[in-house]
Amino acid sequence: MVGPVGLEKIDAPLSADAINFKDGAEVALGKYDTPEGEATLLLISYPTPQLASEHLRTIDATRPAATPSSAALAFFDKRTGPIVALVTGNASKAEADALLNAVNYEANVTWNERAPTARDNIGSVVVNSLILAGILGGFALIFGVAFGGFRMILKRMHPERAMAFSEQTEFISLHLDEGNPPDPGNR
């Protein structure tokens, strides 16, 4: 149960005010047969162990006092982590302790999510890509100027060698501006 309406429908041994659903409590109830009769195990889960401790003290302070007519009704409780466990009804102390000892909170923390790193930041990926493009562009510019400069120096120092090759054979060109389509039969 996660609210007072559900708690009223199951005939719980505590009131909704004692449990205080406003703090995020969740309740589970189980009935057990004992040699003395029926016992009820009520589990109340709170979001934190501190809230559970505070509410257990409140429950202990407001629980009904044992009278001679209700002496047979047990009321035992314990807290384990954020869970408050109560045993009420017809149960001996040994049976109530056995039920309460079966309730144990064990916290298991697992971290199976990969922690983000600086490499996961898309902004740094874009900035690093621009830096790489700038470096590669710089290298291309330097090598282009060096290649062209080397050819110019070679032409000035040895004009007879540089002019030995015709202008048409110096570079491979596609001649796209001539407009004569290739003959499909010469493939």
C-alpha positions in Angstrom: 0.0 0.0 0.0 1.2 3.5 -0.7 -1.7 5.4 0.8 -4.1 5.6 3.7 -7.1 4.3 1.7 -5.3 1.0 0.9 -4.2 0.7 4.5 -7.8 1.0 5.8 -8.9 -1.8 3.4 -6.4 -4.4 4.8 -7.2 -4.0 8.5 -3.7 -3.0 9.4 -2.7 -2.9 13.1 -1.5 0.8 12.8 -3.3 3.9 11.7 -2.3 5.9 8.7 -1.3 8.8 11.0 1.2 6.5 12.8 2.7 5.4 9.5 2.7 8.9 7.9 2.4 8.3 4.2 3.4 12.0 3.6 7.0 11.0 4.1 6.9 8.5 1.3 6.1 5.3 3.2 5.2 2.1 1.5 3.5 -0.8 3.4 3.3 -4.5 3.0 1.3 -6.8 5.2 1.5 -10.6 5.7 -0.5 -13.0 7.9 1.1 -16.0 9.6 -0.3 -18.9 11.5 1.3 -19.6 14.8 0.5 -22.1 17.6 -1.2 -19.3 19.5 -3.3 -18.1 16.5 -2.8 -15.7 13.7 0.1 -13.1 13.7 0.4 -10.1 11.4 3.8 -9.0 10.0 3.7 -5.3 8.8 6.6 -3.9 6.8 6.8 -0.2 6.4 9.5 1.1 4.0 10.6 4.7 4.3 12.9 6.6 1.8 15.8 6.8 4.3 17.0 5.0 7.5 16.7 8.2 9.4 13.0 8.6 8.7 12.5 4.9 9.6 14.2 5.5 13.0 12.1 8.6 13.7 8.8 6.8 12.8 9.8 3.8 14.9 10.2 6.0 17.9 6.8 7.5 17.1 5.2 4.1 16.7 6.7 2.9 20.0 5.4 6.0 21.8 1.8 5.7 20.4 1.3 1.9 20.5 -1.5 0.7 22.7 -0.5 -0.3 26.2 -1.0 -4.0 27.1 -4.0 -4.6 29.3 -5.0 -7.8 31.0 -7.6 -8.5 28.3 -5.1 -7.8 25.5 -2.1 -9.4 27.1 -2.2 -12.2 24.6 -1.8 -9.8 21.6 1.9 -9.3 20.8 3.4 -6.1 19.6 7.1 -6.4 18.6 9.0 -4.2 16.3 12.4 -3.5 14.8 14.1 -1.4 12.2 16.5 -2.6 9.6 17.8 0.0 7.2 14.8 2.1 6.0 12.4 -0.7 6.9 10.3 -0.8 10.1 8.9 -4.3 10.8 6.1 -4.9 13.2 4.6 -8.2 14.5 1.2 -8.0 16.1 -1.5 -10.5 17.0 -1.3 -13.9 18.7 2.4 -14.8 18.7 4.9 -15.6 21.4 8.0 -13.6 21.8 10.1 -16.4 20.2 7.8 -16.6 17.2 7.7 -12.8 16.8 11.5 -12.7 17.0 11.8 -15.4 14.4 9.5 -13.4 12.1 11.4 -10.1 12.8 14.8 -11.8 12.3 13.7 -13.0 8.8 13.4 -9.3 7.8 16.8 -7.9 6.9 17.7 -4.9 4.7 20.8 -5.4 2.7 22.0 -2.4 0.7 23.7 -3.3 -2.6 25.1 -0.4 -4.5 26.1 -1.2 -8.1 27.5 1.3 -10.6 27.1 -0.1 -14.1 26.8 3.2 -15.8 30.0 4.5 -17.6 31.1 7.8 -16.1 31.3 10.6 -18.7 34.7 11.9 -19.6 36.0 15.0 -21.4 36.1 13.0 -24.6 32.3 12.6 -24.4 31.7 16.3 -24.7 30.4 17.1 -28.2 31.7 20.7 -27.9 35.3 19.5 -27.4 34.9 17.1 -30.3 33.9 19.9 -32.6 36.7 22.2 -31.4 39.3 19.5 -31.8 38.0 18.7 -35.3 38.4 22.4 -36.3 41.9 22.5 -34.8 42.8 19.3 -36.8 41.3 20.9 -40.0 43.4 24.0 -39.4 46.6 22.0 -38.9 46.0 20.0 -42.0 45.1 23.1 -44.0 48.3 24.7 -42.7 50.4 21.7 -43.8 48.7 21.8 -47.3 49.5 25.5 -47.7 53.1 25.0 -46.6 53.7 22.1 -48.9 51.9 23.8 -51.8 54.0 27.0 -51.4 57.2 24.8 -51.1 56.3 22.8 -54.2 55.5 25.9 -56.3 58.5 27.7 -54.9 60.8 24.8 -55.7 59.5 24.7 -59.3 60.0 28.5 -59.7 63.6 28.3 -58.4 64.3 25.4 -60.7 63.0 27.4 -63.7 65.2 30.4 -62.8 68.3 28.4 -62.1 68.0 26.0 -65.0 65.7 27.5 -67.7 66.9 25.0 -70.4 65.8 22.0 -68.3 62.6 23.5 -67.2 61.6 24.5 -70.7 62.5 21.1 -72.2 59.1 19.9 -71.2 56.1 21.4 -73.0 53.4 23.1 -71.0 50.9 20.4 -72.0 52.9 17.5 -70.5 53.9 19.2 -67.2 50.6 18.3 -65.5 47.9 15.8 -66.2 44.6 17.6 -67.0 41.2 16.4 -67.9 40.4 19.0 -70.6 36.8 19.4 -69.4 36.3 22.6 -71.3 36.9 21.2 -74.8 33.3 19.8 -75.1 34.2 16.7 -77.3 32.7 13.7 -75.6 34.8 10.6 -75.7 34.0 8.0 -78.4 32.0 5.2 -76.7 33.4 2.6 -79.1 37.0 3.2 -77.9 36.6 1.6 -74.5 
